[in-house]
Amino acid sequence: MKQPPKFVLEILDRLGQNGHIAVLAGGCVRDSLLGRRPSDWDVASSALPEQVLGLFRHCVCTGLRHGTVTVLDFGRPVEVTAFRAEGGYSDHRRPDSVSFGCSLEADLARRDLTVNAMAMDAAGRLTDPFGGRDDLSRRLLRCVGEPRLRFSEDALRMLRTLRFSAQLGFDIEPGTMEAIRGLAPLAASLSAERVRGELLKTLGSPRPDTAQLTVSLGLLDAYLAARPQSGPERPLAALPRYARLAHFCSWLEQSGCITSTTQLLTALRLDRESVRLNSAAVAVLNSGSRDWKRLLRDYGRDAVLAAYPKTPALRRVLRSDECWELSRLAIGGDELRALGYSGPELGRELDRLLDLVIERPEINDYNTLCQLAERKVQN
């Protein structure tokens, strides 16, 4: 089990010395029990936000409405959140009301999965009212309480459950999976940014094929024209992470789920360069071409690599000195201007010469290309 770092223990100690219950809670407890290094250390406490602000000098009020204060006193940010109970979830995402002053057990009861509903104090004593540790040993994801209630409260929990399954390699308990299948339409209420975040984390996990399960279950229906037609899924795990999104989108197109990768990724609010690169990579895959130098010329190195990350022939071209882009051409715009080219005609001539060089690499020589360009002018 991973031990909490000193700066986290100092926060727990200061809260405890001032009469408050303070424990580690959620994902950091889960990861510690699994022997993984937590990315964040979250503290749950009986202390109210104003009491936390009074105990530490450097704090940021990151979520006062939900009882969260980020403590910065020890160089690393640590979120300290008051024990809380939550009201209804009319929008299937956020609680309509939050109340503080409940017990630790009540705070854990509002959480999504049993493996995320554990707490641990500074001495390593575990509070586990819902059997999370047993589920860790069984490598099982199971909801706290009634699955349909948990997912109807917050639809993002369905995507998170699949993401945790992909990241941890855990199975999803049958009743929990059935609830996801039945309540998947609620995911349409989620923001594009939230959906995108979970999808990208799933694709970046050890089991990225789980992203295709999110589609089959209907969790991405708001962004798709149809569910996937019958046919094989695209194996993604053997691909490097930078190539997985493009191959996932290619599978969606070939399965009839979307008509445009560009439209899908734009709707999911990906940045412009990511949309461009992945759309180009899908176009490379759809082309069926293996004319590597022309593909590199037309779509760019990153897009072709995302489409064919493990193809030796492509790697040989990239390692070679062969020319496939204008910057590698032995002649440039200045030389063509000196020969009388200008405007659009200059660009067309550069493209013509590049095409000749792609076909015949040995002519990528300054004098040879000048002669070819002069001959074109004379003609």
Rosetta blueprint (number, residue, H / E / L):
1 M L
2 K L
3 Q L
4 P L
5 P L
6 K H
7 F H
8 V H
9 L H
10 E H
11 I H
12 L H
13 D H
14 R H
15 L H
16 G H
17 Q H
18 N L
19 G L
20 H L
21 I L
22 A E
23 V E
24 L E
25 A E
26 G L
27 G H
28 C H
29 V H
30 R H
31 D H
32 S H
33 L H
34 L L
35 G L
36 R L
37 R L
38 P L
39 S L
40 D L
41 W L
42 D E
43 V E
44 A E
45 S E
46 S L
47 A L
48 L L
49 P H
50 E H
51 Q H
52 V H
53 L H
54 G H
55 L H
56 F L
57 R L
58 H L
59 C E
60 V E
61 C E
62 T E
63 G E
64 L H
65 R H
66 H H
67 G L
68 T E
69 V E
70 T E
71 V E
72 L L
73 D L
74 F L
75 G L
76 R L
77 P L
78 V E
79 E E
80 V E
81 T E
82 A E
83 F L
84 R E
85 A E
86 E E
87 G L
88 G L
89 Y L
90 S L
91 D L
92 H L
93 R L
94 R L
95 P L
96 D L
97 S L
98 V E
99 S E
100 F E
101 G L
102 C L
103 S L
104 L H
105 E H
106 A H
107 D H
108 L H
109 A H
110 R L
111 R L
112 D L
113 L E
114 T H
115 V H
116 N H
117 A L
118 M L
119 A E
120 M E
121 D L
122 A L
123 A L
124 G L
125 R L
126 L E
127 T E
128 D L
129 P L
130 F L
131 G L
132 G H
133 R H
134 D H
135 D H
136 L H
137 S H
138 R H
139 R L
140 L E
141 L E
142 R L
143 C E
144 V L
145 G L
146 E L
147 P H
148 R H
149 L H
150 R H
151 F H
152 S H
153 E H
154 D L
155 A L
156 L H
157 R H
158 M H
159 L H
160 R H
161 T H
162 L H
163 R H
164 F H
165 S H
166 A H
167 Q H
168 L H
169 G L
170 F L
171 D E
172 I E
173 E L
174 P H
175 G H
176 T H
177 M H
178 E H
179 A H
180 I H
181 R H
182 G H
183 L H
184 A H
185 P H
186 L H
187 A H
188 A H
189 S H
190 L L
191 S L
192 A H
193 E H
194 R H
195 V H
196 R H
197 G H
198 E H
199 L H
200 L H
201 K H
202 T H
203 L H
204 G L
205 S L
206 P L
207 R L
208 P L
209 D L
210 T H
211 A H
212 Q H
213 L H
214 T H
215 V H
216 S H
217 L H
218 G L
219 L L
220 L L
221 D H
222 A H
223 Y H
224 L L
225 A L
226 A L
227 R L
228 P L
229 Q L
230 S L
231 G L
232 P L
233 E L
234 R L
235 P L
236 L L
237 A L
238 A L
239 L L
240 P L
241 R H
242 Y H
243 A H
244 R H
245 L H
246 A H
247 H H
248 F H
249 C H
250 S H
251 W H
252 L H
253 E H
254 Q H
255 S L
256 G L
257 C L
258 I L
259 T L
260 S L
261 T H
262 T H
263 Q H
264 L H
265 L H
266 T H
267 A H
268 L L
269 R L
270 L L
271 D L
272 R H
273 E H
274 S H
275 V H
276 R H
277 L H
278 N H
279 S H
280 A H
281 A H
282 V H
283 A H
284 V H
285 L H
286 N H
287 S H
288 G L
289 S L
290 R L
291 D L
292 W H
293 K H
294 R H
295 L H
296 L H
297 R H
298 D H
299 Y H
300 G L
301 R H
302 D H
303 A H
304 V H
305 L H
306 A H
307 A H
308 Y L
309 P L
310 K L
311 T L
312 P H
313 A H
314 L H
315 R H
316 R H
317 V H
318 L H
319 R H
320 S L
321 D L
322 E L
323 C L
324 W L
325 E L
326 L H
327 S H
328 R H
329 L L
330 A L
331 I L
332 G L
333 G H
334 D H
335 E H
336 L H
337 R H
338 A H
339 L L
340 G L
341 Y L
342 S L
343 G H
344 P H
345 E H
346 L H
347 G H
348 R H
349 E H
350 L H
351 D H
352 R H
353 L H
354 L H
355 D H
356 L H
357 V H
358 I H
359 E H
360 R L
361 P H
362 E H
363 I H
364 N L
365 D L
366 Y H
367 N H
368 T H
369 L H
370 C H
371 Q H
372 L H
373 A H
374 E H
375 R H
376 K H
377 V H
378 Q H
379 N L
